[in-house]
Amino acid sequence: MKDLVTIDAASPVAVLEGLRGALSGGPAILPFPAGLPPVGAPDRVEKKIALVIETSGSTGRPKRVALSSGALLAGAAAADQALSGPGQWVLALPAHYVAGTNVLVRSLAAETDPVILTPGHFDPSAFVAAADSMTHPVRYTSLVPAQLSALLDLASTDPEAAGPLRRFDAVLVGGQATPRALLERATSAGCHVVRTYGSSETSGGCVYDGVPVGSTRAAVVDGQLELSGPTLAEYYLGDPEKTSSAFVDRNGVRWYRTGDAGSVSADGVVTVTGRLDDVIVSGGLKVSLGAVERAVRELPGLDTAVVVRAPSERWGEVPVVVAVAPRQSLAEVRTAIAATLGRAAAPDGLEEVDELPLLASGKPDRQALTRLVAGRRSGPPGAPGAPQARH
């Protein structure tokens, strides 16, 4: 056993130094969001553990994922192999989020100094300045779609901002589905985006543009996507039941059950179609909220929209869109979605908000949005947010 040290991620440099020691056999670390120390974290963990990541809780109760130094370094090596080799990184994500710690781990593995943005609200201008200060010929960063969108907005009005963005060998984008329109904007701006898929349980992204990297393998079992390889977490701290449910051994190979629906083509390309637990039954028909959200985000002005479930006396459950300043009416959205996914998938409401509540990871807080929608729709018929008739 060895010590587990908690570190406030308000200081990414402290997390970086903690990781430096942990990867060399020193105390394991558990980074936490600024000013929110973890409750009930153990003081000691197994010797092989280097990092504990507390999951965002975007779909349920947070879990503490225990990662070994071997898993973290295997992820860094796989990334180098899949990209352009070791390079310098810009840290633009929270240092307690697995994509953020990955930036730091890969910097340590490459023996390069990461350029670290001040934690807090993402400032596109500050990011461009940070990118412009990089000195290594190979350059990377990791973003969520909302950050990439903000950078492209800046580049569209300030040509000088586009240069540093184009100089990245790869801009890794993960954390949520990336709208096709956003990818097309990035390509037009000369930005090389790599879509990543993974989770804390896989030491972050281990599938790039649909292709498993390094020794990662993918399979679909009973409709669920599973991943194996050297980057898998060891267990959930203090939760053997969840560990045995999420990690399974099959024919001597350890697999992580992702909870996602998807497919793997004959040539090994992974396609994720949505969460298994985001399927609702609406009017007797199964509807994937993930599929609806991806389709909604392809519509003009809705590239950051979120789709959540809402109860319906008539249909059981229905999809509802939540968006900032939507440029389309509910009728237009319903028509478009019904044409591609069927009438049952047509959203039953379009809720406008001033801003989307986000988790510390940058992901939408779906639980908060579900509560918001439920509260608005509990009003009298005809009130804002009241259920719509399905024709």
C-alpha positions as CSV (number, residue, x, y, z in Angstrom):
1,M,0.0,0.0,0.0
2,K,1.0,3.6,-0.4
3,D,-0.4,7.1,0.3
4,L,-3.2,8.7,-1.6
5,V,-2.8,12.5,-1.7
6,T,-5.7,14.9,-2.7
7,I,-4.7,17.9,-4.8
8,D,-6.8,21.0,-5.5
9,A,-7.0,21.2,-9.3
10,A,-7.2,25.0,-9.0
11,S,-3.4,24.6,-9.3
12,P,-2.7,22.5,-12.4
13,V,1.0,22.9,-11.7
14,A,0.5,21.1,-8.4
15,V,-1.4,18.3,-10.2
16,L,1.5,18.1,-12.7
17,E,4.1,17.7,-9.9
18,G,1.9,15.2,-8.1
19,L,1.7,13.1,-11.3
20,R,5.4,13.4,-11.8
21,G,5.9,11.8,-8.4
22,A,3.1,9.2,-8.8
23,L,4.4,8.0,-12.1
24,S,7.8,7.5,-10.5
25,G,6.4,5.4,-7.6
26,G,5.5,8.1,-5.2
27,P,2.2,8.7,-3.6
28,A,-0.9,8.4,-5.7
29,I,-3.0,11.5,-6.3
30,L,-6.7,12.4,-6.4
31,P,-7.2,15.8,-8.1
32,F,-10.4,17.5,-7.1
33,P,-12.4,20.5,-8.4
34,A,-11.4,23.9,-7.1
35,G,-12.5,24.3,-3.5
36,L,-14.4,21.0,-3.5
37,P,-12.3,18.4,-1.6
38,P,-13.5,14.8,-1.9
39,V,-15.5,13.4,1.0
40,G,-14.5,10.0,2.4
41,A,-11.5,9.4,0.2
42,P,-9.2,6.7,1.6
43,D,-5.7,7.7,2.8
44,R,-4.0,4.7,1.1
45,V,-4.3,2.7,-2.1
46,E,-2.6,-0.3,-3.6
47,K,1.0,0.3,-4.6
48,K,0.4,0.1,-8.4
49,I,-2.2,2.9,-8.3
50,A,-0.9,6.3,-9.5
51,L,-4.0,8.4,-10.1
52,V,-7.6,8.3,-8.9
53,I,-10.2,10.2,-11.0
54,E,-13.6,11.0,-9.6
55,T,-16.1,10.7,-12.5
56,S,-18.2,13.7,-13.4
57,G,-21.5,12.1,-12.4
58,S,-23.1,13.2,-15.7
59,T,-25.4,10.2,-15.7
60,G,-25.4,9.0,-12.1
61,R,-23.5,8.9,-8.8
62,P,-19.8,9.8,-9.2
63,K,-17.3,6.9,-9.0
64,R,-13.6,7.0,-8.1
65,V,-11.6,5.3,-10.8
66,A,-8.2,3.9,-9.8
67,L,-5.6,4.0,-12.6
68,S,-2.1,2.5,-12.5
69,S,1.0,4.2,-13.8
70,G,1.3,1.5,-16.4
71,A,-2.2,2.3,-17.7
72,L,-1.5,6.0,-17.9
73,L,1.8,5.6,-19.7
74,A,0.3,3.0,-22.1
75,G,-2.3,5.6,-23.0
76,A,0.4,8.2,-23.6
77,A,2.4,5.8,-25.8
78,A,-0.6,4.8,-27.8
79,A,-1.5,8.5,-28.4
80,D,2.1,9.2,-29.6
81,Q,1.9,6.2,-31.9
82,A,-1.5,7.3,-33.4
83,L,-0.6,11.0,-33.8
84,S,2.7,12.6,-34.7
85,G,4.9,11.3,-31.9
86,P,5.8,13.1,-28.6
87,G,5.1,16.8,-28.5
88,Q,4.1,19.8,-26.4
89,W,0.6,20.3,-25.1
90,V,-1.8,23.1,-24.2
91,L,-3.9,22.3,-21.1
92,A,-7.3,23.9,-21.6
93,L,-9.4,21.4,-19.6
94,P,-9.7,21.0,-15.8
95,A,-6.8,19.1,-14.3
96,H,-9.1,16.8,-12.3
97,Y,-10.8,15.6,-15.5
98,V,-9.2,12.6,-17.2
99,A,-8.6,14.4,-20.5
100,G,-6.9,17.1,-18.5
101,T,-4.7,14.7,-16.5
102,N,-3.9,13.0,-19.8
103,V,-2.4,16.3,-21.2
104,L,-0.1,16.4,-18.1
105,V,0.8,12.7,-18.3
106,R,1.7,12.9,-22.0
107,S,3.7,16.0,-21.3
108,L,5.7,14.2,-18.6
109,A,6.2,11.2,-20.9
110,A,7.4,13.4,-23.7
111,E,9.6,15.5,-21.3
112,T,8.0,18.7,-22.6
113,D,6.6,21.6,-20.6
114,P,2.8,22.0,-21.0
115,V,1.4,25.4,-21.6
116,I,-1.3,25.8,-18.9
117,L,-4.3,28.1,-19.2
118,T,-5.7,29.7,-16.1
119,P,-8.4,27.4,-14.7
120,G,-12.0,28.7,-15.0
121,H,-14.1,30.1,-17.8
122,F,-12.6,29.3,-21.2
123,D,-11.1,32.4,-22.9
124,P,-10.5,31.8,-26.6
125,S,-8.1,34.7,-26.8
126,A,-6.0,33.4,-23.9
127,F,-5.9,30.0,-25.6
128,V,-4.6,31.5,-28.9
129,A,-2.0,33.4,-27.0
130,A,-0.9,30.2,-25.2
131,A,-0.8,28.3,-28.5
132,D,1.3,31.1,-30.0
133,S,3.9,30.7,-27.2
134,M,4.6,27.1,-27.9
135,T,8.1,26.2,-28.8
136,H,8.1,22.5,-29.8
137,P,7.6,21.6,-33.4
138,V,4.9,19.0,-32.6
139,R,1.9,20.5,-30.9
140,Y,-1.3,19.2,-29.4
141,T,-4.3,20.1,-27.3
142,S,-7.4,18.5,-26.0
143,L,-10.8,20.3,-26.1
144,V,-14.5,19.8,-25.7
145,P,-16.8,20.8,-28.6
146,A,-17.9,24.0,-27.0
147,Q,-14.3,25.2,-26.7
148,L,-13.5,24.3,-30.3
149,S,-16.7,26.2,-31.4
150,A,-15.6,29.3,-29.4
151,L,-12.1,29.2,-31.0
152,L,-13.6,28.9,-34.5
153,D,-15.9,31.8,-33.8
154,L,-12.9,33.9,-32.8
155,A,-10.9,32.8,-35.9
156,S,-13.8,33.8,-38.2
157,T,-13.5,37.4,-37.0
158,D,-9.8,37.6,-36.2
159,P,-7.6,36.0,-39.0
160,E,-4.6,36.2,-36.7
161,A,-6.2,33.8,-34.3
162,A,-6.5,31.1,-37.0
163,G,-2.8,30.7,-37.4
164,P,-2.0,29.2,-34.0
165,L,-5.0,26.9,-34.3
166,R,-3.8,25.6,-37.7
167,R,-0.3,24.9,-36.3
168,F,-1.5,22.1,-34.0
169,D,-0.6,18.7,-35.3
170,A,-3.9,17.5,-33.7
171,V,-6.7,19.0,-31.7
172,L,-8.3,16.2,-29.8
173,V,-12.0,16.6,-29.2
174,G,-14.0,14.4,-27.0
175,G,-16.3,14.5,-24.0
176,Q,-19.5,14.4,-26.0
177,A,-20.7,13.9,-29.6
178,T,-19.0,16.4,-31.9
179,P,-21.5,17.8,-34.5
180,R,-20.6,17.2,-38.1
181,A,-21.1,20.9,-38.9
182,L,-18.5,21.8,-36.2
183,L,-16.0,19.3,-37.8
184,E,-16.6,20.8,-41.2
185,R,-16.0,24.3,-39.8
186,A,-12.8,23.1,-38.3
187,T,-11.6,21.5,-41.5
188,S,-12.4,24.6,-43.5
189,A,-10.4,26.6,-41.0
190,G,-7.4,24.3,-41.5
191,C,-7.7,22.8,-38.0
192,H,-6.8,19.1,-37.7
193,V,-9.4,17.6,-35.4
194,V,-9.2,14.1,-34.0
195,R,-12.4,12.8,-32.5
196,T,-11.6,10.7,-29.4
197,Y,-13.7,8.2,-27.5
198,G,-12.9,6.8,-24.1
199,S,-13.6,7.4,-20.4
200,S,-11.9,7.5,-17.0
201,E,-12.1,3.7,-17.0
202,T,-9.9,3.5,-20.1
203,S,-7.4,6.2,-19.0
204,G,-9.2,8.6,-21.3
205,G,-9.5,8.5,-25.1
206,C,-8.4,5.2,-26.6
207,V,-10.3,5.3,-29.9
208,Y,-9.3,8.0,-32.4
209,D,-11.7,8.8,-35.3
210,G,-13.3,5.4,-34.7
211,V,-10.0,3.4,-34.7
212,P,-8.7,1.8,-31.4
213,V,-5.2,3.0,-30.7
214,G,-2.2,1.1,-29.4
215,S,-3.3,-2.4,-28.1
216,T,-6.9,-1.3,-27.5
217,R,-9.5,-3.8,-28.8
218,A,-13.2,-3.2,-29.2
219,A,-16.1,-5.6,-29.3
220,V,-19.9,-5.6,-29.0
221,V,-21.5,-8.0,-26.6
222,D,-25.3,-8.1,-26.3
223,G,-25.5,-4.7,-28.0
224,Q,-23.0,-3.1,-25.6
225,L,-19.6,-1.8,-26.6
226,E,-16.7,-3.2,-24.7
227,L,-13.0,-2.2,-24.7
228,S,-9.9,-4.0,-23.6
229,G,-6.2,-3.2,-23.4
230,P,-3.4,-2.0,-21.1
231,T,-5.1,1.3,-20.4
232,L,-8.0,-0.1,-18.4
233,A,-8.5,1.0,-14.8
234,E,-7.9,-1.4,-11.9
235,Y,-11.1,-0.9,-10.1
236,Y,-13.5,1.6,-8.5
237,L,-12.3,2.6,-5.0
238,G,-14.4,1.1,-2.3
239,D,-17.0,-0.4,-4.7
240,P,-16.3,-4.0,-5.6
241,E,-19.9,-4.5,-6.8
242,K,-19.6,-1.8,-9.4
243,T,-16.1,-3.0,-10.3
244,S,-17.3,-6.6,-11.0
245,S,-20.2,-5.2,-13.0
246,A,-18.1,-2.9,-15.2
247,F,-15.0,-5.1,-15.7
248,V,-15.3,-8.6,-16.9
249,D,-12.9,-11.4,-17.8
250,R,-13.6,-13.4,-21.0
251,N,-11.2,-16.1,-22.2
252,G,-8.4,-14.6,-20.2
253,V,-9.0,-11.1,-21.5
254,R,-10.2,-8.2,-19.3
255,W,-12.9,-6.0,-20.8
256,Y,-14.6,-2.8,-19.7
257,R,-18.3,-2.7,-20.3
258,T,-18.8,0.9,-21.5
259,G,-22.6,1.2,-21.1
260,D,-22.7,2.5,-24.7
261,A,-24.5,1.0,-27.6
262,G,-22.5,0.8,-30.8
263,S,-21.0,-1.4,-33.5
264,V,-17.6,-2.5,-34.7
265,S,-17.1,-3.0,-38.4
266,A,-15.3,-5.9,-40.1
267,D,-12.2,-3.7,-40.3
268,G,-12.4,-2.7,-36.7
269,V,-13.9,0.8,-36.9
270,V,-16.0,1.7,-33.8
271,T,-19.3,3.5,-34.1
272,V,-21.0,4.7,-30.9
273,T,-24.7,5.2,-31.2
274,G,-25.6,6.3,-27.7
275,R,-25.9,5.4,-24.0
276,L,-27.8,2.2,-23.4
277,D,-29.5,3.9,-20.4
278,D,-30.7,6.9,-22.5
279,V,-33.2,4.9,-24.4
280,I,-36.8,5.8,-23.6
281,V,-40.0,4.1,-24.6
282,S,-42.3,6.7,-26.2
283,G,-45.7,5.6,-27.3
284,G,-44.5,2.0,-27.2
285,L,-41.5,2.7,-29.4
286,K,-37.9,2.8,-28.3
287,V,-36.1,6.2,-28.9
288,S,-32.4,6.8,-28.3
289,L,-31.9,10.3,-26.8
290,G,-28.3,10.2,-28.0
291,A,-29.5,9.6,-31.6
292,V,-32.0,12.5,-31.3
293,E,-29.4,14.8,-29.8
294,R,-26.9,14.0,-32.6
295,A,-29.6,14.7,-35.2
296,V,-30.7,17.9,-33.5
297,R,-27.1,19.2,-33.4
298,E,-26.8,18.9,-37.1
299,L,-29.6,21.6,-37.5
300,P,-28.5,25.2,-37.9
301,G,-28.1,27.1,-34.6
302,L,-28.5,23.9,-32.5
303,D,-24.9,22.6,-32.5
304,T,-24.7,22.7,-28.6
305,A,-28.3,21.6,-27.9
306,V,-28.9,18.9,-25.3
307,V,-31.7,16.4,-25.4
308,V,-33.2,15.0,-22.2
309,R,-36.2,12.9,-21.2
310,A,-39.4,14.2,-19.8
311,P,-42.5,12.4,-18.5
312,S,-45.6,12.4,-20.6
313,E,-49.1,11.2,-19.5
314,R,-49.9,10.2,-23.0
315,W,-46.7,8.8,-24.4
316,G,-44.8,7.7,-21.2
317,E,-41.6,9.6,-21.9
318,V,-40.6,12.0,-24.6
319,P,-37.5,13.8,-25.8
320,V,-37.1,17.5,-25.1
321,V,-34.5,19.8,-26.6
322,V,-32.7,22.4,-24.4
323,A,-30.8,25.1,-26.3
324,V,-29.3,28.6,-26.0
325,A,-30.9,31.0,-28.4
326,P,-32.3,28.4,-30.8
327,R,-32.7,29.7,-34.3
328,Q,-35.4,27.2,-35.2
329,S,-39.0,26.7,-34.0
330,L,-40.1,23.5,-32.3
331,A,-42.2,22.7,-35.4
332,E,-39.2,23.0,-37.7
333,V,-37.1,20.7,-35.3
334,R,-39.9,18.2,-35.1
335,T,-40.3,18.0,-38.8
336,A,-36.5,17.5,-39.4
337,I,-36.1,14.8,-36.7
338,A,-39.3,12.9,-37.7
339,A,-38.0,12.8,-41.3
340,T,-34.7,11.2,-40.2
341,L,-35.6,9.2,-37.1
342,G,-39.3,8.7,-37.1
343,R,-42.3,10.4,-35.5
344,A,-41.7,9.0,-32.0
345,A,-38.3,10.6,-32.0
346,A,-39.6,14.1,-32.8
347,P,-38.9,16.3,-29.7
348,D,-42.0,17.2,-27.6
349,G,-40.6,20.5,-26.5
350,L,-37.9,23.1,-27.2
351,E,-36.7,24.8,-24.0
352,E,-34.6,28.0,-24.3
353,V,-32.0,28.8,-21.6
354,D,-29.6,31.7,-21.2
355,E,-26.7,29.2,-20.7
356,L,-26.3,25.4,-20.4
357,P,-25.3,24.2,-16.9
358,L,-22.0,22.4,-17.1
359,L,-20.2,20.0,-15.0
360,A,-16.6,20.7,-14.0
361,S,-15.5,18.5,-16.9
362,G,-17.2,20.8,-19.4
363,K,-20.0,18.3,-20.2
364,P,-23.6,19.4,-20.0
365,D,-25.2,18.7,-16.6
366,R,-27.9,16.5,-17.9
367,Q,-29.4,15.8,-14.5
368,A,-29.8,19.6,-13.9
369,L,-31.4,20.0,-17.3
370,T,-33.8,17.1,-16.8
371,R,-34.9,18.7,-13.5
372,L,-35.3,22.1,-15.2
373,V,-37.4,20.6,-18.0
374,A,-39.6,18.6,-15.6
375,G,-40.2,21.8,-13.6
376,R,-41.1,23.9,-16.6
377,R,-43.4,21.2,-18.0
378,S,-45.3,20.8,-14.8
379,G,-47.1,24.1,-15.4
380,P,-50.6,24.4,-16.9
381,P,-51.2,23.4,-20.6
382,G,-50.3,26.3,-22.9
383,A,-47.7,27.6,-20.5
384,P,-44.0,27.9,-21.6
385,G,-42.6,24.4,-21.8
386,A,-46.0,22.7,-21.7
387,P,-46.2,19.4,-23.6
388,Q,-46.8,19.6,-27.3
389,A,-49.4,17.6,-29.3
390,R,-47.9,14.8,-31.4
391,H,-49.4,14.6,-34.8
